[in-house]
Amino acid sequence: MSKDYKLLVKNAKQVVLICSNGEKYLTRRQMQSLSVIENGSVVIGSDGLIEAVGPAETINSQYSEASCDKVIDATGMCVLPGLVDAHTHPVWSGDRVHEFSMKLAGASYMDVHRAGGGIHFTVEHTRAAAASDLLASLCGRLLRMQRAGTTLVECKSGYGLELHAEMKMLQVIEEARRTLPINISSTYCGAHAVPRGKTVAEATQDVLQVQLPRLKAEMSAGRLRVDNIDVFCEQGVFDLDSTRSILQAGKQMGLNINFHGDELHPMKSAEMGAELGALAISHLEEVTDQGIAAMARARTAAVLLPTTAYILRLPQPRARDMLDAGVIVALGSDFNPNAYCCSMPLVMHLACVNLRMSMSEALAAATINSAFALGRSDTHGSVEERKQGDLLLLGTSRWEHLVYQLGGHQDIIRYVVIGGNVVYDNDRTSDL
């Protein structure tokens, strides 16, 4: 076999495929029995897609005469698919470190919001920031995520709340997509809060009559690629009727419905999202039994964010009830000024300890199911032939160390590969 290939990863102690039969997501018992090859190898073609994966002896024999741009001897290492972060707010200016002490003293999310902090504080600074500064900070944050193993990330706008600033944020996300190796799913979240001086009705009309028509024009002209539409459906923010009208308008534009719901109050967001055919709903700390059942029937993914509940001392999302009901459970970091976390390994650890998920469930939720929540599980989220060659190589003999070692990913991750290219080589990694 003389064809040229981009990368051969050979002789890995474990290759964690996640799934091996083209599954778009995993639920219930499927999440407990992930597909793993002991002593395996992976070949990534010149197109950046996985060419072959299987037992090391078989792959090494079949590709013994192949020419590869790079060969990694993964003896003693574990290979996983790149991690998928299904919920982030990474474009903003003006950090909110001063609010952390308020929260520690007992202030609630809405207390901070009413005091002029929270989203509105960030909106003020983000509106004033130059696009070049926003891009520089975004790229730095995405590179931190990449070093922690994330190879596909959802990025929201939402700290503009008016046409010019929202378009500026989406253009910054588009520029990062074009220039960085990390894969990006872009989300328009113009209905993240009600702007100061406006009513809910006025804010809703601005989104429907001003922002979405401009977004549609930018997308039609090929200047922006946006994948999802998001609304913060919450008491005191956007009610069910406003949320429904915005999500429906986005869906008519071809955007996936992927929104914030049932975080602080039981709004019946899950029921509404399932009715609308939402691809995913995030947060769900206050979801009802009926909402869980509706999401399971509709195959709407639940994007759980254990960092948010941890930092805000909220009730934990009912992960076990959702898993038992057959909901597609995914994970996200919720990276934002309120929950500053770039690490999906840390998110998986919190999911296991606080949400009572098993390590296998957490890994499935942070790979194939998070990819599904972004409409990308046909190309990402597992190590299968013809999927994108995004890999995570660990300097460990068991993949579970990535979840088990709280904060240990900085020393455990040896390589991060995107599209067959090594984008991070950590020479500090030691065999554990």
C-alpha positions as a Python dict, from the first residue, in 0.01 Angstrom:
ca = {
    (1, 'M'): (0, 0, 0),
    (2, 'S'): (180, 312, -124),
    (3, 'K'): (-79, 585, -70),
    (4, 'D'): (28, 888, 134),
    (5, 'Y'): (-131, 944, 475),
    (6, 'K'): (-113, 1231, 720),
    (7, 'L'): (-73, 1046, 1050),
    (8, 'L'): (-24, 698, 1192),
    (9, 'V'): (-81, 652, 1565),
    (10, 'K'): (42, 302, 1641),
    (11, 'N'): (54, 54, 1927),
    (12, 'A'): (-172, 242, 2171),
    (13, 'K'): (-253, 61, 2493),
    (14, 'Q'): (-618, 159, 2440),
    (15, 'V'): (-810, 320, 2157),
    (16, 'V'): (-1144, 441, 2293),
    (17, 'L'): (-1374, 453, 1991),
    (18, 'I'): (-1680, 551, 2203),
    (19, 'C'): (-1903, 378, 1945),
    (20, 'S'): (-1831, 172, 1636),
    (21, 'N'): (-2155, 132, 1440),
    (22, 'G'): (-2222, 485, 1326),
    (23, 'E'): (-2441, 575, 1624),
    (24, 'K'): (-2539, 942, 1632),
    (25, 'Y'): (-2575, 941, 2011),
    (26, 'L'): (-2573, 703, 2306),
    (27, 'T'): (-2834, 660, 2579),
    (28, 'R'): (-2894, 443, 2885),
    (29, 'R'): (-2686, 124, 2886),
    (30, 'Q'): (-2502, 219, 2567),
    (31, 'M'): (-2321, 487, 2767),
    (32, 'Q'): (-2194, 227, 3016),
    (33, 'S'): (-2026, 3, 2759),
    (34, 'L'): (-1810, 217, 2535),
    (35, 'S'): (-1631, 58, 2242),
    (36, 'V'): (-1259, 14, 2325),
    (37, 'I'): (-980, -156, 2132),
    (38, 'E'): (-693, -282, 2344),
    (39, 'N'): (-357, -245, 2167),
    (40, 'G'): (-481, -46, 1870),
    (41, 'S'): (-367, 186, 1593),
    (42, 'V'): (-527, 469, 1394),
    (43, 'V'): (-452, 596, 1043),
    (44, 'I'): (-559, 945, 931),
    (45, 'G'): (-562, 1020, 560),
    (46, 'S'): (-431, 1321, 372),
    (47, 'D'): (-787, 1461, 378),
    (48, 'G'): (-777, 1476, 759),
    (49, 'L'): (-1033, 1197, 797),
    (50, 'I'): (-985, 868, 980),
    (51, 'E'): (-880, 610, 722),
    (52, 'A'): (-862, 306, 948),
    (53, 'V'): (-877, 204, 1312),
    (54, 'G'): (-830, -140, 1458),
    (55, 'P'): (-596, -383, 1635),
    (56, 'A'): (-236, -268, 1611),
    (57, 'E'): (-116, -592, 1452),
    (58, 'T'): (-375, -564, 1173),
    (59, 'I'): (-327, -193, 1103),
    (60, 'N'): (51, -208, 1120),
    (61, 'S'): (54, -498, 875),
    (62, 'Q'): (-192, -342, 629),
    (63, 'Y'): (-12, -7, 629),
    (64, 'S'): (347, -130, 663),
    (65, 'E'): (445, 17, 325),
    (66, 'A'): (237, 333, 353),
    (67, 'S'): (400, 674, 355),
    (68, 'C'): (290, 889, 652),
    (69, 'D'): (376, 1253, 716),
    (70, 'K'): (400, 1173, 1089),
    (71, 'V'): (411, 856, 1296),
    (72, 'I'): (344, 856, 1669),
    (73, 'D'): (443, 551, 1867),
    (74, 'A'): (167, 550, 2129),
    (75, 'T'): (300, 254, 2327),
    (76, 'G'): (162, 281, 2679),
    (77, 'M'): (-77, 562, 2580),
    (78, 'C'): (-454, 590, 2538),
    (79, 'V'): (-625, 738, 2232),
    (80, 'L'): (-965, 908, 2262),
    (81, 'P'): (-1173, 1118, 2026),
    (82, 'G'): (-1124, 1491, 2074),
    (83, 'L'): (-1356, 1633, 2339),
    (84, 'V'): (-1661, 1839, 2240),
    (85, 'D'): (-1769, 2141, 2446),
    (86, 'A'): (-2137, 2194, 2368),
    (87, 'H'): (-2194, 2529, 2544),
    (88, 'T'): (-1962, 2831, 2577),
    (89, 'H'): (-1976, 3212, 2581),
    (90, 'P'): (-1613, 3289, 2489),
    (91, 'V'): (-1642, 3633, 2320),
    (92, 'W'): (-1643, 3915, 2575),
    (93, 'S'): (-1445, 4196, 2732),
    (94, 'G'): (-1423, 4296, 3098),
    (95, 'D'): (-1391, 4011, 3345),
    (96, 'R'): (-1620, 3974, 3647),
    (97, 'V'): (-1375, 3851, 3906),
    (98, 'H'): (-1518, 4111, 4147),
    (99, 'E'): (-1855, 3933, 4137),
    (100, 'F'): (-1709, 3609, 4268),
    (101, 'S'): (-1677, 3754, 4618),
    (102, 'M'): (-2042, 3864, 4600),
    (103, 'K'): (-2147, 3510, 4516),
    (104, 'L'): (-1932, 3369, 4795),
    (105, 'A'): (-2109, 3608, 5035),
    (106, 'G'): (-2445, 3464, 4930),
    (107, 'A'): (-2563, 3682, 4641),
    (108, 'S'): (-2770, 3492, 4386),
    (109, 'Y'): (-2729, 3516, 4009),
    (110, 'M'): (-3031, 3746, 3986),
    (111, 'D'): (-2910, 3956, 4284),
    (112, 'V'): (-2592, 4031, 4090),
    (113, 'H'): (-2797, 4090, 3774),
    (114, 'R'): (-3024, 4345, 3947),
    (115, 'A'): (-2724, 4523, 4102),
    (116, 'G'): (-2596, 4609, 3754),
    (117, 'G'): (-2353, 4321, 3728),
    (118, 'G'): (-2378, 3995, 3544),
    (119, 'I'): (-2460, 4001, 3175),
    (120, 'H'): (-2513, 4379, 3160),
    (121, 'F'): (-2166, 4450, 3299),
    (122, 'T'): (-2014, 4234, 3026),
    (123, 'V'): (-2241, 4385, 2759),
    (124, 'E'): (-2116, 4736, 2840),
    (125, 'H'): (-1751, 4634, 2806),
    (126, 'T'): (-1806, 4413, 2500),
    (127, 'R'): (-1992, 4684, 2310),
    (128, 'A'): (-1701, 4921, 2373),
    (129, 'A'): (-1429, 4673, 2274),
    (130, 'A'): (-1262, 4671, 1935),
    (131, 'A'): (-1320, 4361, 1724),
    (132, 'S'): (-944, 4302, 1712),
    (133, 'D'): (-927, 4292, 2092),
    (134, 'L'): (-1223, 4056, 2114),
    (135, 'L'): (-1060, 3828, 1856),
    (136, 'A'): (-729, 3822, 2044),
    (137, 'S'): (-896, 3726, 2372),
    (138, 'L'): (-1119, 3468, 2200),
    (139, 'C'): (-820, 3303, 2034),
    (140, 'G'): (-636, 3282, 2365),
    (141, 'R'): (-935, 3117, 2532),
    (142, 'L'): (-986, 2870, 2249),
    (143, 'L'): (-620, 2771, 2259),
    (144, 'R'): (-654, 2701, 2633),
    (145, 'M'): (-955, 2481, 2560),
    (146, 'Q'): (-761, 2306, 2285),
    (147, 'R'): (-472, 2229, 2522),
    (148, 'A'): (-728, 2073, 2757),
    (149, 'G'): (-844, 1836, 2482),
    (150, 'T'): (-1136, 2021, 2324),
    (151, 'T'): (-1135, 1990, 1944),
    (152, 'L'): (-1494, 2105, 1870),
    (153, 'V'): (-1650, 2393, 2062),
    (154, 'E'): (-1978, 2580, 2047),
    (155, 'C'): (-1929, 2960, 2060),
    (156, 'K'): (-2215, 3203, 2133),
    (157, 'S'): (-2268, 3571, 2076),
    (158, 'G'): (-2497, 3737, 2332),
    (159, 'Y'): (-2302, 4015, 2501),
    (160, 'G'): (-2406, 4272, 2242),
    (161, 'L'): (-2787, 4273, 2267),
    (162, 'E'): (-2812, 4511, 1970),
    (163, 'L'): (-2741, 4475, 1601),
    (164, 'H'): (-2392, 4622, 1567),
    (165, 'A'): (-2241, 4449, 1870),
    (166, 'E'): (-2401, 4112, 1799),
    (167, 'M'): (-2275, 4117, 1439),
    (168, 'K'): (-1931, 4217, 1567),
    (169, 'M'): (-1925, 3915, 1797),
    (170, 'L'): (-2040, 3676, 1524),
    (171, 'Q'): (-1777, 3815, 1285),
    (172, 'V'): (-1510, 3759, 1550),
    (173, 'I'): (-1626, 3396, 1590),
    (174, 'E'): (-1618, 3358, 1209),
    (175, 'E'): (-1262, 3490, 1192),
    (176, 'A'): (-1154, 3245, 1464),
    (177, 'R'): (-1319, 2962, 1269),
    (178, 'R'): (-1119, 3058, 959),
    (179, 'T'): (-782, 3097, 1132),
    (180, 'L'): (-764, 2843, 1417),
    (181, 'P'): (-750, 2464, 1386),
    (182, 'I'): (-1019, 2405, 1653),
    (183, 'N'): (-1362, 2328, 1507),
    (184, 'I'): (-1633, 2583, 1591),
    (185, 'S'): (-2012, 2568, 1598),
    (186, 'S'): (-2140, 2927, 1593),
    (187, 'T'): (-2451, 3034, 1784),
    (188, 'Y'): (-2651, 3356, 1759),
    (189, 'C'): (-2770, 3448, 2111),
    (190, 'G'): (-2898, 3804, 2068),
    (191, 'A'): (-3178, 3726, 2315),
    (192, 'H'): (-2937, 3661, 2603),
    (193, 'A'): (-3083, 3940, 2819),
    (194, 'V'): (-3329, 4227, 2787),
    (195, 'P'): (-3126, 4542, 2715),
    (196, 'R'): (-3149, 4823, 2966),
    (197, 'G'): (-3430, 5062, 2881),
    (198, 'K'): (-3628, 4807, 2681),
    (199, 'T'): (-3922, 4584, 2764),
    (200, 'V'): (-3930, 4214, 2679),
    (201, 'A'): (-4169, 4292, 2394),
    (202, 'E'): (-3940, 4562, 2254),
    (203, 'A'): (-3632, 4340, 2282),
    (204, 'T'): (-3816, 4056, 2111),
    (205, 'Q'): (-3923, 4279, 1823),
    (206, 'D'): (-3568, 4409, 1781),
    (207, 'V'): (-3441, 4052, 1747),
    (208, 'L'): (-3718, 3953, 1506),
    (209, 'Q'): (-3733, 4266, 1290),
    (210, 'V'): (-3377, 4402, 1301),
    (211, 'Q'): (-3118, 4147, 1408),
    (212, 'L'): (-3239, 3825, 1247),
    (213, 'P'): (-3304, 3985, 903),
    (214, 'R'): (-2948, 4124, 905),
    (215, 'L'): (-2812, 3787, 1015),
    (216, 'K'): (-2999, 3617, 732),
    (217, 'A'): (-2852, 3862, 481),
    (218, 'E'): (-2497, 3808, 613),
    (219, 'M'): (-2538, 3431, 596),
    (220, 'S'): (-2688, 3444, 244),
    (221, 'A'): (-2394, 3654, 126),
    (222, 'G'): (-2149, 3402, 269),
    (223, 'R'): (-1996, 3649, 513),
    (224, 'L'): (-2113, 3458, 820),
    (225, 'R'): (-2175, 3093, 895),
    (226, 'V'): (-2403, 3051, 1196),
    (227, 'D'): (-2529, 2711, 1305),
    (228, 'N'): (-2759, 2758, 1604),
    (229, 'I'): (-3005, 3001, 1764),
    (230, 'D'): (-3021, 3051, 2141),
    (231, 'V'): (-3251, 3240, 2380),
    (232, 'F'): (-3224, 3274, 2758),
    (233, 'C'): (-3572, 3156, 2852),
    (234, 'E'): (-3606, 3260, 3214),
    (235, 'Q'): (-3826, 3446, 3461),
    (236, 'G'): (-3743, 3815, 3433),
    (237, 'V'): (-3564, 3764, 3100),
    (238, 'F'): (-3744, 3613, 2795),
    (239, 'D'): (-4075, 3441, 2868),
    (240, 'L'): (-4209, 3135, 2689),
    (241, 'D'): (-4401, 3327, 2421),
    (242, 'S'): (-4108, 3553, 2333),
    (243, 'T'): (-3869, 3260, 2334),
    (244, 'R'): (-4097, 3057, 2110),
    (245, 'S'): (-4130, 3334, 1850),
    (246, 'I'): (-3753, 3391, 1832),
    (247, 'L'): (-3666, 3021, 1813),
    (248, 'Q'): (-3926, 2960, 1543),
    (249, 'A'): (-3790, 3249, 1337),
    (250, 'G'): (-3438, 3110, 1368),
    (251, 'K'): (-3552, 2764, 1270),
    (252, 'Q'): (-3714, 2906, 956),
    (253, 'M'): (-3371, 3047, 867),
    (254, 'G'): (-3220, 2699, 891),
    (255, 'L'): (-3064, 2742, 1237),
    (256, 'N'): (-3068, 2461, 1492),
    (257, 'I'): (-3266, 2538, 1807),
    (258, 'N'): (-3021, 2513, 2095),
    (259, 'F'): (-3122, 2731, 2391),
    (260, 'H'): (-3102, 2805, 2766),
    (261, 'G'): (-3399, 2661, 2956),
    (262, 'D'): (-3528, 2582, 3306),
    (263, 'E'): (-3214, 2708, 3478),
    (264, 'L'): (-3341, 2917, 3770),
    (265, 'H'): (-3716, 2850, 3758),
    (266, 'P'): (-3932, 2570, 3612),
    (267, 'M'): (-4046, 2756, 3300),
    (268, 'K'): (-4159, 2448, 3103),
    (269, 'S'): (-3882, 2531, 2857),
    (270, 'A'): (-3808, 2162, 2805),
    (271, 'E'): (-4166, 2088, 2703),
    (272, 'M'): (-4169, 2382, 2461),
    (273, 'G'): (-3829, 2295, 2316),
    (274, 'A'): (-3932, 1937, 2254),
    (275, 'E'): (-4248, 2058, 2083),
    (276, 'L'): (-4043, 2285, 1854),
    (277, 'G'): (-3802, 2005, 1766),
    (278, 'A'): (-3509, 2163, 1946),
    (279, 'L'): (-3174, 1998, 1883),
    (280, 'A'): (-3063, 2075, 2239),
    (281, 'I'): (-3156, 2259, 2558),
    (282, 'S'): (-2894, 2370, 2811),
    (283, 'H'): (-2893, 2401, 3192),
    (284, 'L'): (-3222, 2232, 3298),
    (285, 'E'): (-3150, 2259, 3672),
    (286, 'E'): (-3526, 2314, 3725),
    (287, 'V'): (-3663, 2081, 3458),
    (288, 'T'): (-3989, 1898, 3538),
    (289, 'D'): (-4066, 1528, 3505),
    (290, 'Q'): (-4288, 1616, 3211),
    (291, 'G'): (-4003, 1809, 3050),
    (292, 'I'): (-3767, 1515, 3086),
    (293, 'A'): (-4021, 1280, 2927),
    (294, 'A'): (-4084, 1524, 2643),
    (295, 'M'): (-3712, 1560, 2566),
    (296, 'A'): (-3665, 1184, 2565),
    (297, 'R'): (-3951, 1141, 2315),
    (298, 'A'): (-3833, 1424, 2090),
    (299, 'R'): (-3465, 1317, 2098),
    (300, 'T'): (-3372, 1666, 2217),
    (301, 'A'): (-3030, 1662, 2383),
    (302, 'A'): (-2985, 1792, 2738),
    (303, 'V'): (-2661, 1993, 2762),
    (304, 'L'): (-2574, 1981, 3131),
    (305, 'L'): (-2335, 2238, 3278),
    (306, 'P'): (-2199, 2121, 3614),
    (307, 'T'): (-1972, 2425, 3648),
    (308, 'T'): (-2274, 2658, 3664),
    (309, 'A'): (-2451, 2470, 3940),
    (310, 'Y'): (-2120, 2444, 4126),
    (311, 'I'): (-2028, 2814, 4107),
    (312, 'L'): (-2380, 2951, 4165),
    (313, 'R'): (-2464, 2687, 4428),
    (314, 'L'): (-2774, 2589, 4234),
    (315, 'P'): (-2953, 2255, 4257),
    (316, 'Q'): (-2763, 2005, 4043),
    (317, 'P'): (-2920, 1908, 3709),
    (318, 'R'): (-3110, 1580, 3743),
    (319, 'A'): (-2870, 1385, 3528),
    (320, 'R'): (-2964, 1042, 3665),
    (321, 'D'): (-3335, 1099, 3605),
    (322, 'M'): (-3260, 1213, 3250),
    (323, 'L'): (-3030, 920, 3181),
    (324, 'D'): (-3282, 671, 3319),
    (325, 'A'): (-3555, 825, 3103),
    (326, 'G'): (-3347, 786, 2788),
    (327, 'V'): (-3262, 1153, 2734),
    (328, 'I'): (-2950, 1219, 2524),
    (329, 'V'): (-2724, 1374, 2787),
    (330, 'A'): (-2436, 1598, 2674),
    (331, 'L'): (-2191, 1820, 2863),
    (332, 'G'): (-2056, 2171, 2825),
    (333, 'S'): (-1822, 2395, 3019),
    (334, 'D'): (-2048, 2705, 3007),
    (335, 'F'): (-1726, 2906, 2978),
    (336, 'N'): (-1819, 3270, 3043),
    (337, 'P'): (-1724, 3553, 3283),
    (338, 'N'): (-1949, 3394, 3545),
    (339, 'A'): (-1815, 3038, 3507),
    (340, 'Y'): (-1452, 3062, 3398),
    (341, 'C'): (-1367, 2705, 3304),
    (342, 'C'): (-1178, 2600, 2989),
    (343, 'S'): (-1142, 2232, 3082),
    (344, 'M'): (-1377, 1958, 2971),
    (345, 'P'): (-1181, 1703, 3182),
    (346, 'L'): (-1276, 1910, 3488),
    (347, 'V'): (-1636, 1927, 3364),
    (348, 'M'): (-1643, 1546, 3334),
    (349, 'H'): (-1503, 1511, 3687),
    (350, 'L'): (-1775, 1741, 3827),
    (351, 'A'): (-2037, 1548, 3630),
    (352, 'C'): (-1925, 1226, 3794),
    (353, 'V'): (-1906, 1361, 4149),
    (354, 'N'): (-2195, 1610, 4158),
    (355, 'L'): (-2429, 1476, 3889),
    (356, 'R'): (-2360, 1113, 3982),
    (357, 'M'): (-2268, 1010, 3630),
    (358, 'S'): (-2028, 723, 3572),
    (359, 'M'): (-1695, 794, 3400),
    (360, 'S'): (-1814, 616, 3086),
    (361, 'E'): (-2134, 822, 3081),
    (362, 'A'): (-1937, 1143, 3127),
    (363, 'L'): (-1700, 1061, 2842),
    (364, 'A'): (-1986, 970, 2607),
    (365, 'A'): (-2161, 1292, 2708),
    (366, 'A'): (-1846, 1495, 2630),
    (367, 'T'): (-1788, 1333, 2290),
    (368, 'I'): (-2057, 1171, 2075),
    (369, 'N'): (-2354, 1323, 2261),
    (370, 'S'): (-2209, 1674, 2270),
    (371, 'A'): (-2137, 1640, 1899),
    (372, 'F'): (-2501, 1538, 1848),
    (373, 'A'): (-2616, 1846, 2044),
    (374, 'L'): (-2432, 2055, 1783),
    (375, 'G'): (-2556, 1857, 1484),
    (376, 'R'): (-2205, 1720, 1424),
    (377, 'S'): (-2214, 1358, 1540),
    (378, 'D'): (-2190, 1234, 1182),
    (379, 'T'): (-1838, 1384, 1162),
    (380, 'H'): (-1716, 1419, 1523),
    (381, 'G'): (-1738, 1257, 1865),
    (382, 'S'): (-1598, 907, 1803),
    (383, 'V'): (-1297, 735, 1649),
    (384, 'E'): (-1460, 578, 1343),
    (385, 'E'): (-1361, 555, 979),
    (386, 'R'): (-1443, 862, 764),
    (387, 'K'): (-1493, 1084, 1067),
    (388, 'Q'): (-1267, 1380, 1122),
    (389, 'G'): (-924, 1285, 1257),
    (390, 'D'): (-954, 1460, 1592),
    (391, 'L'): (-773, 1267, 1865),
    (392, 'L'): (-657, 1304, 2221),
    (393, 'L'): (-350, 1102, 2327),
    (394, 'L'): (-303, 1045, 2699),
    (395, 'G'): (19, 945, 2869),
    (396, 'T'): (-169, 687, 3073),
    (397, 'S'): (-248, 319, 3046),
    (398, 'R'): (-620, 373, 3124),
    (399, 'W'): (-836, 649, 2979),
    (400, 'E'): (-1021, 695, 3310),
    (401, 'H'): (-725, 893, 3449),
    (402, 'L'): (-846, 1191, 3246),
    (403, 'V'): (-1159, 1206, 3463),
    (404, 'Y'): (-1018, 1063, 3784),
    (405, 'Q'): (-733, 1309, 3831),
    (406, 'L'): (-895, 1637, 3933),
    (407, 'G'): (-706, 1910, 3747),
    (408, 'G'): (-453, 1657, 3623),
    (409, 'H'): (-516, 1695, 3251),
    (410, 'Q'): (-226, 1940, 3211),
    (411, 'D'): (18, 1657, 3274),
    (412, 'I'): (-187, 1368, 3135),
    (413, 'I'): (-256, 1499, 2784),
    (414, 'R'): (38, 1419, 2557),
    (415, 'Y'): (-92, 1518, 2214),
    (416, 'V'): (-400, 1691, 2073),
    (417, 'V'): (-469, 1614, 1706),
    (418, 'I'): (-716, 1800, 1483),
    (419, 'G'): (-774, 1685, 1127),
    (420, 'G'): (-468, 1465, 1148),
    (421, 'N'): (-241, 1753, 1250),
    (422, 'V'): (-74, 1764, 1591),
    (423, 'V'): (-188, 2100, 1732),
    (424, 'Y'): (-52, 2046, 2083),
    (425, 'D'): (252, 1848, 2191),
    (426, 'N'): (295, 1843, 2567),
    (427, 'D'): (648, 1729, 2647),
    (428, 'R'): (577, 1757, 3021),
    (429, 'T'): (358, 1449, 3015),
    (430, 'S'): (486, 1150, 3213),
    (431, 'D'): (371, 790, 3201),
    (432, 'L'): (130, 723, 3487),
}
